[in-house]
Structures are given as structure tokens and as C-alpha cells.
Amino acid sequence: MKALVYALSLSSLLIACNGPQAGEVEKAEKDSTAVLQHPDWSKHASIYEVNIRQHTPEGTFNAFREHLPRLKELGVDILWIMPIQPIGEKNRKGGLGSYYSIRDYTAVNPEFGTMEDFKALVNEAHGMGLKVILDWVGNHTAWDHPWMEQHPEWYTRNEAGEVIPPVEDWSDVADLNYEGEGMPEAMLDALKFWVQEADIDGYRCDVAMMVPMEFWNRSRAALDSIKPVFMLAEAEGPEYHEKAFDMTYGWEMHHIMNQVAKGEEPVTAFDRYLAKMDSIYPRDAYRMYFTTNHDENSWNGTIEERMGANGHNFFVLATTFPYGMPLVYSGQEAGLNKRLAFFEKDTIDWSDSSRYEFYQQMLTLKDHPALANGHEQGSFDRVSTPEKSGVYAYTRSKGKDQLLVVLNFSDEAQEVSYAGLPGKKRNVAAGRAKPGLTEASVQVAAHDFAILRL
């Protein structure tokens, strides 16, 4: 075992969520003008992405409903359900097509079931205290969407007057033109439909950066007038948090995770990331942190392919890092060890239950006062660690409640001293911590973690 001694940094390495720091004045000004109100139920929430097609052998709403009790027990709060509308047939990719090629915004893909089946799923989820948000594709439609014939002016065209896809490789979809008269209104009506008819709790908005911000701002206000909703943007930037979205993608954080896993960046890259967050994002911003999702899994590789032996450590980071709400993707808790086919049926294998306890432990930890989302989150204090040690440690504190998080990304066991940290009682909240050489130290195995309740 390689022994290292660490001390709490209170000066140059202090990266806290309170106190004067670079950008703090600007951040306070952003907070003072913010008009967005998060739903109360989102303050300690975690989120789970549901791939209806692949979640069960049947690939239906009714079959997925059988998983609801298990997901509730896992600690899930929000179900993000991938698009459920009929999929376009013209220019379709693969045998079943992309979920994101929408042929009818206010109908249900018959492969998944009926509208009544979906409503029953939402009602049952609500009965368990779960919230349901629907994946929304507002930037493009299938080539055989009725709008193509009814309102050809609602689509983007090239210099030759031809309708074009938003990205060349997205050949199965046609780009929408938000300058087309009546087009934004029709899209907003469709958004309202699912809240009014199916009582969903909000949306995950696909490629939100490709849709005008004015539309999202207007839509959020309109939806909130029906019921308080939760909105997740597949986008990154502080501007999305001003009026429209509760949460944005933590892409930069995810890329840093992958780089640290490959040895391309030191663990101190997380410090630089948090300093940037503190300087440009409002304190009340929710960021979605993840080790996988449908895009990462299908196109960039499994957690093991990208993160090796440190997949669990990065999920601990996603759960306990400031601003973040952790995401679990369908099958992740079962050690999803393959890239799911995106355009075909590829059922998840649920036979491995060895990781279930880990994810349950982490998601239920989100109830800790210091790990609240938004402005109620606790402070963050870095525990100084040698850069080349591969160990990243910090505390999250709120009032008398404090957690010490130690992540050992290295190939060797490490000993961490937490002498000088407040709190006399130290209990292991998660991970496999062993007593260290001193009373106030802990041993953490290679590629392992420890979370201590102080």
C-alpha cells in the first residue's frame, strides 16, 4: 500500500460554493434577476433515462411498468422516457428507426402500446411518488410528418429550395424553421398536449441549442401555467437557466471524466471545471452529470470501454459533486456491458444484479442535506492531494452535516488522512473504507472510493 498524508486546503485550493471568489459578484447578479422556480420535488432528485424499446423483451409501456417498484426502491425520483411518438418510415435508419424521427407529435408509437397504456404508466409512477418527463424533439421531424405536406414553409431549405436535415448524417429527419409563420405555435400546442392529456411533469428537450431560446422561454411559462414542470435541456450554458430550464447537460464534466480515465488529464481538472462553474453559472443551476446515456452507450462505448475500472468512482463524483444531479441509464444498474443497437431491437440483459446495491446506495445518498440540488446545496471544500497520486478528495457540508468523499483513481491502495476536519463521529456512508494508520485516516483500495459521514 502506498501511504499518503493529506490536509484540508483552506486557501488556494479552496473551491467552495459560498464565499467571495472569482465571478461571485457576476453570479450574484444573475441570481438576483432569475425568475425560474424549480419544482419543490426536484431539490434532492436523481434521474433515470428509460429506453422503452430495449428495457424489456416486449418493449412496451405495460412491460416497463413492472420495473417501477424496483426503480423506486433503487432511489430514482425522475423518469426521463425517451421519445414515444410514431417513428417516420421515409428515409428510416435500420429496421425500427430512430426514436428521434417523429412522425406525429401527439400520438403514441404502436410498438410501445396505446395512449391509454402510457397514461396508466404515468399514473402508476405518480402513485409511487415518481415524476415523469418526456423526451421532446423540437428541432426536426420525420420526412413523412404531416407538416411536410400541410406546411412546407415550416422547414429549412438550401439554396436550391430543397428541405434539408439539420446535420448531414441525420438523414432520417428534416430541419424545422422556427421563422415559419405559425410553426412555433403548433409546437407549443403539442408540448401542452402531453401535460394536459397525460399529466406528465416536464420534458427533456433534444438538441435544445438548435431551437431558439425565445421559444423555450415562452414554452416554460406556458407549461408552468398548466402545472409546475421540470425542464432538462440537451445543451450547456448559463443562458439556459435564466427562464426556461431547470437542468442542462454536464457535457464538459463528462468529457473530463473520460480524459481522466484515459490519463489525459489529472484529477485537478475537476478543480478547474468547478472554478468555471462558480464563475459563470447561477448557484441555483442544476447540471446533469452522467457516466453513460443513450448516446454515449450506443455511439461512444460502454462505461467500461471509456472509463475502465473507475466507472463507479466517476458515478460517485456525479452524485456528490456541486451543482450535479446524477443520471442512470436503462441497464446501467445491471452492468450494461454492450453498446445497445440504436435502430434495432436489442433487449437489455438484467441477469447481473451485483451492481444494484452500489447504485441504490448512491441514489439514496442524494437525500443528504449537503447534496441538495440548486441553491440549497452544501458547500464544497477540496482536500489537498498530490496531483500525481490519482486521488481526489473533498467534503460536502451543510450546517452540522458533513460528508468526506475520497476517490482513488489510481492502481494502488492509498491512505488518506482527514485529521483537522471537524466532526468527532465518523461512519462509513458508502464505499469500502478501512481504518488507516492513524485514528483520523482511511485506506482506500485501488479504483475504489470511501464516503465518510462526519
C-alpha positions as CSV (number, residue, x, y, z in Angstrom):
1,M,0.0,0.0,0.0
2,K,1.2,3.5,-0.9
3,A,0.7,5.8,2.1
4,L,-0.1,9.5,1.6
5,V,-1.0,12.2,4.0
6,Y,-3.4,14.9,3.2
7,A,-4.6,18.1,4.9
8,L,-7.7,20.2,4.3
9,S,-7.0,23.1,2.0
10,L,-8.5,26.4,3.1
11,S,-6.7,28.8,0.8
12,S,-5.6,28.5,-2.8
13,L,-7.2,25.1,-3.4
14,L,-10.5,26.1,-1.7
15,I,-13.2,25.7,-4.3
16,A,-16.4,26.4,-2.4
17,C,-20.0,27.1,-3.3
18,N,-20.1,30.1,-1.0
19,G,-17.7,32.9,0.0
20,P,-16.0,35.5,-2.3
21,Q,-14.5,34.0,-5.4
22,A,-13.8,35.0,-9.0
23,G,-17.0,35.7,-10.7
24,E,-19.1,35.7,-7.5
25,V,-20.4,39.2,-8.0
26,E,-21.5,38.4,-11.5
27,K,-23.1,35.2,-10.3
28,A,-25.0,37.1,-7.6
29,E,-26.3,39.5,-10.2
30,K,-27.6,36.5,-12.2
31,D,-29.2,35.0,-9.2
32,S,-31.0,38.3,-8.3
33,T,-32.6,38.5,-11.7
34,A,-33.6,34.9,-12.1
35,V,-37.3,34.2,-12.5
36,L,-37.2,30.4,-12.8
37,Q,-38.6,28.5,-10.0
38,H,-37.6,24.8,-9.6
39,P,-40.4,22.4,-8.6
40,D,-40.0,21.7,-4.8
41,W,-39.8,17.9,-5.5
42,S,-36.6,18.4,-7.5
43,K,-34.4,19.6,-4.7
44,H,-32.9,16.2,-3.8
45,A,-33.9,14.3,-7.0
46,S,-32.0,11.9,-9.2
47,I,-33.0,11.0,-12.8
48,Y,-33.3,7.7,-14.7
49,E,-33.4,7.5,-18.5
50,V,-35.9,4.9,-19.8
51,N,-35.3,3.2,-23.1
52,I,-38.8,1.6,-23.6
53,R,-37.7,-0.3,-26.7
54,Q,-34.8,-2.0,-25.1
55,H,-35.8,-2.1,-21.4
56,T,-37.9,-5.3,-21.6
57,P,-38.2,-8.2,-24.2
58,E,-41.7,-6.9,-25.0
59,G,-40.5,-3.3,-25.4
60,T,-43.8,-1.9,-24.2
61,F,-45.2,0.5,-21.6
62,N,-47.0,-2.2,-19.8
63,A,-43.9,-4.4,-19.6
64,F,-41.9,-1.5,-18.3
65,R,-44.5,-0.8,-15.6
66,E,-43.3,-4.0,-13.8
67,H,-40.0,-2.3,-13.2
68,L,-41.4,0.7,-11.4
69,P,-41.3,-0.8,-7.9
70,R,-37.7,-1.8,-8.4
71,L,-36.7,1.7,-9.7
72,K,-38.5,3.3,-6.7
73,E,-36.5,1.1,-4.4
74,L,-33.3,2.0,-6.3
75,G,-33.8,5.6,-5.3
76,V,-35.0,7.0,-8.6
77,D,-37.1,10.2,-8.5
78,I,-37.5,11.3,-12.1
79,L,-38.2,9.0,-15.1
80,W,-37.0,10.5,-18.4
81,I,-38.7,8.5,-21.0
82,M,-37.1,8.5,-24.5
83,P,-39.5,9.6,-27.4
84,I,-42.7,7.6,-27.5
85,Q,-44.2,9.0,-30.7
86,P,-44.6,7.2,-34.0
87,I,-41.4,6.9,-36.0
88,G,-41.0,8.0,-39.6
89,E,-40.8,5.5,-42.3
90,K,-39.4,7.6,-45.1
91,N,-35.6,7.6,-45.0
92,R,-35.7,5.5,-41.9
93,K,-32.5,4.2,-40.5
94,G,-32.3,0.5,-39.6
95,G,-35.3,-1.8,-39.2
96,L,-37.1,0.2,-36.4
97,G,-35.8,3.7,-37.0
98,S,-34.7,6.4,-34.6
99,Y,-36.8,7.4,-31.6
100,Y,-35.9,11.0,-32.6
101,S,-37.6,10.8,-36.1
102,I,-41.1,12.0,-35.1
103,R,-44.0,11.4,-37.4
104,D,-46.8,12.7,-35.2
105,Y,-46.2,14.8,-32.0
106,T,-49.5,13.9,-30.3
107,A,-49.7,10.2,-30.9
108,V,-48.0,7.0,-29.5
109,N,-45.7,4.6,-31.3
110,P,-48.0,1.4,-31.5
111,E,-44.9,-0.7,-30.9
112,F,-44.9,0.6,-27.3
113,G,-48.6,0.4,-26.7
114,T,-51.5,2.8,-26.7
115,M,-52.1,6.3,-25.3
116,E,-54.1,4.7,-22.5
117,D,-51.2,2.4,-21.7
118,F,-48.9,5.4,-21.5
119,K,-51.3,7.3,-19.2
120,A,-51.6,4.2,-17.0
121,L,-47.8,4.2,-16.8
122,V,-47.7,7.9,-15.7
123,N,-50.5,7.4,-13.2
124,E,-48.8,4.4,-11.6
125,A,-45.5,6.2,-11.5
126,H,-47.2,9.2,-9.8
127,G,-48.8,6.8,-7.3
128,M,-45.3,5.8,-6.2
129,G,-44.0,9.4,-5.9
130,L,-42.1,9.2,-9.2
131,K,-42.2,12.1,-11.7
132,V,-42.2,11.5,-15.5
133,I,-40.7,13.7,-18.1
134,L,-40.9,13.0,-21.9
135,D,-38.1,13.4,-24.4
136,W,-39.1,16.1,-26.8
137,V,-37.7,16.6,-30.3
138,G,-38.4,20.2,-31.2
139,N,-35.8,20.8,-33.8
140,H,-36.8,18.4,-36.6
141,T,-39.4,15.9,-37.7
142,A,-39.6,12.7,-39.8
143,W,-39.8,13.3,-43.6
144,D,-43.3,11.9,-43.6
145,H,-44.7,14.1,-40.8
146,P,-48.0,15.7,-42.0
147,W,-46.4,19.1,-41.7
148,M,-44.3,18.3,-44.7
149,E,-47.3,18.4,-46.9
150,Q,-49.5,20.8,-44.9
151,H,-46.9,23.4,-44.1
152,P,-43.8,23.0,-46.3
153,E,-42.8,26.6,-45.3
154,W,-42.1,25.3,-41.8
155,Y,-39.0,23.5,-43.0
156,T,-35.4,24.8,-43.6
157,R,-34.3,24.7,-47.2
158,N,-31.0,25.1,-49.0
159,E,-30.2,27.5,-51.8
160,A,-31.8,25.1,-54.3
161,G,-35.0,25.2,-52.3
162,E,-34.7,21.6,-51.0
163,V,-35.6,20.7,-47.5
164,I,-32.5,19.6,-45.6
165,P,-31.7,17.7,-42.4
166,P,-30.2,19.7,-39.5
167,V,-27.0,17.7,-39.8
168,E,-25.9,15.8,-42.9
169,D,-25.6,12.5,-41.1
170,W,-29.2,12.9,-39.7
171,S,-30.6,11.9,-43.0
172,D,-33.8,10.4,-41.5
173,V,-35.1,13.8,-40.2
174,A,-35.9,17.2,-41.7
175,D,-34.9,20.5,-40.1
176,L,-37.7,22.8,-38.8
177,N,-37.7,26.5,-39.5
178,Y,-38.9,28.5,-36.4
179,E,-39.4,31.6,-38.6
180,G,-42.2,29.8,-40.4
181,E,-45.5,31.6,-39.6
182,G,-47.5,29.5,-37.1
183,M,-44.8,26.9,-36.6
184,P,-43.7,27.8,-33.0
185,E,-47.4,28.0,-32.0
186,A,-48.1,24.5,-33.4
187,M,-45.0,23.1,-31.5
188,L,-46.1,24.8,-28.3
189,D,-49.6,23.3,-28.6
190,A,-48.0,19.9,-28.9
191,L,-46.0,20.4,-25.8
192,K,-49.1,21.5,-23.9
193,F,-50.9,18.4,-25.1
194,W,-48.9,15.8,-23.1
195,V,-49.0,17.9,-19.9
196,Q,-52.8,18.3,-20.2
197,E,-53.7,14.9,-21.6
198,A,-51.2,12.6,-19.9
199,D,-50.2,14.7,-16.8
200,I,-46.5,14.4,-17.5
201,D,-44.2,16.5,-15.3
202,G,-42.0,18.1,-17.9
203,Y,-39.6,17.5,-20.8
204,R,-36.1,16.6,-21.7
205,C,-35.5,18.8,-24.8
206,D,-33.4,17.2,-27.6
207,V,-30.6,19.4,-29.1
208,A,-32.1,22.4,-27.3
209,M,-29.3,24.6,-28.6
210,M,-30.7,24.2,-32.1
211,V,-34.0,25.7,-31.2
212,P,-34.5,29.5,-30.5
213,M,-34.2,30.4,-26.8
214,E,-37.2,32.7,-27.1
215,F,-39.3,29.6,-27.9
216,W,-38.1,27.8,-24.8
217,N,-38.6,30.8,-22.6
218,R,-42.2,31.2,-23.9
219,S,-42.9,27.4,-23.6
220,R,-41.7,27.2,-20.0
221,A,-44.1,30.0,-18.9
222,A,-47.0,28.4,-20.8
223,L,-46.4,24.9,-19.4
224,D,-46.0,26.3,-15.8
225,S,-49.4,27.9,-16.2
226,I,-50.8,24.4,-16.5
227,K,-48.7,22.8,-13.7
228,P,-45.2,23.3,-12.4
229,V,-42.9,21.4,-14.8
230,F,-39.3,20.3,-14.8
231,M,-37.3,21.0,-18.0
232,L,-34.0,19.5,-19.0
233,A,-32.0,20.9,-21.9
234,E,-29.7,18.8,-24.0
235,A,-27.5,21.9,-24.1
236,E,-24.8,23.5,-22.0
237,G,-24.6,27.2,-21.0
238,P,-25.8,29.5,-18.2
239,E,-28.3,31.2,-20.5
240,Y,-30.5,28.1,-20.5
241,H,-31.0,28.5,-16.7
242,E,-32.4,32.0,-16.8
243,K,-36.1,31.4,-17.7
244,A,-36.5,28.1,-19.5
245,F,-34.6,25.1,-18.0
246,D,-34.1,23.7,-14.6
247,M,-31.2,21.5,-15.7
248,T,-28.6,21.3,-18.5
249,Y,-26.2,18.6,-19.7
250,G,-22.9,18.4,-17.9
251,W,-21.0,17.5,-21.1
252,E,-17.8,19.2,-20.2
253,M,-17.7,17.4,-16.9
254,H,-18.4,14.1,-18.7
255,H,-15.6,14.7,-21.2
256,I,-13.2,15.5,-18.3
257,M,-14.2,12.2,-16.7
258,N,-13.3,10.3,-19.9
259,Q,-10.0,12.2,-20.1
260,V,-9.1,11.5,-16.5
261,A,-9.9,7.8,-17.1
262,K,-7.5,7.7,-20.0
263,G,-4.8,9.5,-18.2
264,E,-5.0,12.5,-20.5
265,E,-5.9,14.9,-17.6
266,P,-5.0,14.9,-13.9
267,V,-7.7,14.8,-11.3
268,T,-7.1,18.5,-10.7
269,A,-9.1,19.1,-13.9
270,F,-12.2,18.8,-11.8
271,D,-11.0,21.8,-9.8
272,R,-10.7,23.9,-12.9
273,Y,-14.1,22.8,-14.0
274,L,-15.7,23.8,-10.7
275,A,-14.0,27.2,-10.7
276,K,-15.5,27.8,-14.1
277,M,-18.9,26.6,-12.9
278,D,-18.7,29.0,-9.9
279,S,-17.8,31.9,-12.2
280,I,-20.4,31.7,-14.9
281,Y,-23.4,29.6,-13.7
282,P,-26.0,30.7,-11.2
283,R,-25.8,28.9,-7.9
284,D,-29.3,27.6,-8.5
285,A,-28.4,25.8,-11.8
286,Y,-28.9,22.1,-11.9
287,R,-26.3,20.2,-14.1
288,M,-26.9,16.6,-15.1
289,Y,-23.8,14.5,-14.5
290,F,-23.6,11.1,-16.1
291,T,-21.2,8.2,-16.9
292,T,-23.4,7.0,-19.7
293,N,-26.7,7.7,-21.5
294,H,-28.3,6.5,-24.8
295,D,-25.9,8.5,-27.0
296,E,-22.7,7.6,-25.0
297,N,-23.6,3.9,-24.9
298,S,-24.6,3.4,-28.5
299,W,-22.0,5.7,-30.2
300,N,-19.0,6.2,-27.8
301,G,-18.9,3.0,-25.9
302,T,-19.8,1.3,-22.6
303,I,-18.7,2.7,-19.2
304,E,-16.0,0.0,-19.1
305,E,-14.8,0.9,-22.6
306,R,-14.4,4.5,-21.8
307,M,-13.7,4.6,-18.0
308,G,-12.1,1.2,-17.3
309,A,-12.0,0.2,-13.7
310,N,-13.1,3.6,-12.4
311,G,-16.7,3.6,-13.6
312,H,-18.1,3.5,-10.1
313,N,-15.8,6.3,-8.9
314,F,-17.0,8.6,-11.7
315,F,-20.6,7.9,-10.7
316,V,-19.8,8.8,-7.1
317,L,-18.4,12.0,-8.4
318,A,-21.6,12.6,-10.5
319,T,-23.7,12.1,-7.3
320,T,-21.6,14.2,-4.9
321,F,-20.1,17.0,-7.0
322,P,-21.6,20.5,-6.7
323,Y,-24.5,21.5,-9.0
324,G,-25.0,18.0,-10.1
325,M,-28.0,15.6,-10.4
326,P,-26.9,12.1,-11.2
327,L,-28.3,10.2,-14.2
328,V,-28.7,6.4,-14.5
329,Y,-29.4,5.0,-18.0
330,S,-31.6,1.9,-18.6
331,G,-29.5,-1.2,-17.7
332,Q,-26.7,0.7,-16.1
333,E,-27.6,-0.7,-12.7
334,A,-27.3,-4.2,-14.3
335,G,-23.8,-3.5,-15.5
336,L,-24.8,-2.8,-19.1
337,N,-21.8,-4.3,-20.9
338,K,-22.6,-3.8,-24.6
339,R,-23.4,-0.9,-26.9
340,L,-27.2,-1.2,-27.5
341,A,-28.2,-1.1,-31.1
342,F,-29.9,2.2,-31.8
343,F,-32.2,1.4,-34.7
344,E,-33.0,-2.2,-33.9
345,K,-34.4,-4.3,-31.0
346,D,-31.6,-5.1,-28.6
347,T,-33.0,-6.1,-25.2
348,I,-31.1,-5.3,-22.0
349,D,-29.8,-8.3,-20.0
350,W,-31.0,-7.9,-16.4
351,S,-29.3,-11.1,-15.1
352,D,-26.5,-9.3,-13.3
353,S,-27.7,-7.8,-10.0
354,S,-24.2,-7.3,-8.5
355,R,-24.2,-3.5,-9.1
356,Y,-27.7,-2.8,-7.9
357,E,-26.6,-2.2,-4.3
358,F,-24.0,0.4,-5.4
359,Y,-26.5,2.5,-7.4
360,Q,-29.1,2.2,-4.7
361,Q,-26.6,3.4,-2.1
362,M,-25.6,6.4,-4.2
363,L,-29.0,7.5,-5.3
364,T,-30.4,7.3,-1.7
365,L,-27.4,9.3,-0.5
366,K,-28.8,12.2,-2.5
367,D,-31.1,12.8,0.4
368,H,-28.2,14.1,2.5
369,P,-28.7,17.8,3.2
370,A,-25.3,18.8,1.7
371,L,-26.2,17.1,-1.6
372,A,-29.3,19.1,-2.4
373,N,-29.7,20.4,-5.9
374,G,-29.6,24.1,-6.6
375,H,-29.2,27.0,-4.1
376,E,-29.8,24.7,-1.2
377,Q,-26.7,22.6,-1.9
378,G,-24.0,22.4,0.7
379,S,-20.5,23.9,0.5
380,F,-17.6,22.2,-1.2
381,D,-14.1,22.1,0.2
382,R,-11.2,20.4,-1.5
383,V,-8.9,18.2,0.5
384,S,-5.5,18.8,-0.9
385,T,-4.0,15.8,-2.6
386,P,-0.7,15.4,-4.6
387,E,-1.6,15.8,-8.2
388,K,0.1,12.6,-9.4
389,S,-1.5,10.5,-6.7
390,G,-4.6,9.9,-8.6
391,V,-6.7,10.6,-5.5
392,Y,-9.4,13.2,-5.4
393,A,-11.0,14.1,-2.1
394,Y,-13.4,16.8,-0.8
395,T,-16.0,17.5,1.7
396,R,-19.6,18.5,1.2
397,S,-21.1,20.3,4.2
398,K,-24.3,21.9,5.3
399,G,-24.7,23.0,8.9
400,K,-23.5,20.2,11.1
401,D,-24.0,17.6,8.3
402,Q,-20.8,16.8,6.5
403,L,-19.6,14.1,4.1
404,L,-15.9,13.3,3.2
405,V,-15.6,11.8,-0.3
406,V,-12.4,10.1,-1.2
407,L,-11.9,8.8,-4.8
408,N,-8.9,6.7,-5.6
409,F,-8.5,6.6,-9.4
410,S,-5.0,5.1,-9.2
411,D,-3.8,1.5,-9.5
412,E,-2.5,1.4,-5.9
413,A,-4.2,1.5,-2.5
414,Q,-3.9,4.9,-0.8
415,E,-4.2,6.1,2.7
416,V,-5.9,9.5,3.3
417,S,-5.6,11.5,6.5
418,Y,-8.5,13.7,7.5
419,A,-7.0,15.0,10.7
420,G,-8.2,18.5,11.3
421,L,-11.6,18.0,9.7
422,P,-14.5,18.8,12.1
423,G,-16.7,16.1,13.5
424,K,-15.9,13.5,16.1
425,K,-18.1,10.7,14.8
426,R,-17.1,9.1,11.6
427,N,-19.2,6.5,9.9
428,V,-18.8,5.0,6.5
429,A,-21.8,6.2,4.4
430,A,-20.7,4.3,1.2
431,G,-17.7,2.6,-0.3
432,R,-15.2,0.2,1.3
433,A,-13.1,2.2,3.7
434,K,-10.6,0.5,6.0
435,P,-9.0,2.0,9.2
436,G,-5.8,3.9,8.4
437,L,-2.5,4.0,10.3
438,T,-3.9,6.9,12.5
439,E,-7.2,7.5,14.2
440,A,-8.1,10.1,11.6
441,S,-7.1,8.3,8.4
442,V,-8.7,5.8,6.0
443,Q,-7.3,3.3,3.5
444,V,-9.0,3.2,0.1
445,A,-8.2,0.4,-2.4
446,A,-7.2,1.0,-6.0
447,H,-10.1,2.2,-8.2
448,D,-12.3,2.4,-5.1
449,F,-13.9,5.1,-3.0
450,A,-15.0,5.9,0.5
451,I,-17.7,8.3,1.7
452,L,-17.5,9.1,5.4
453,R,-20.2,10.8,7.4
454,L,-18.5,13.2,9.8
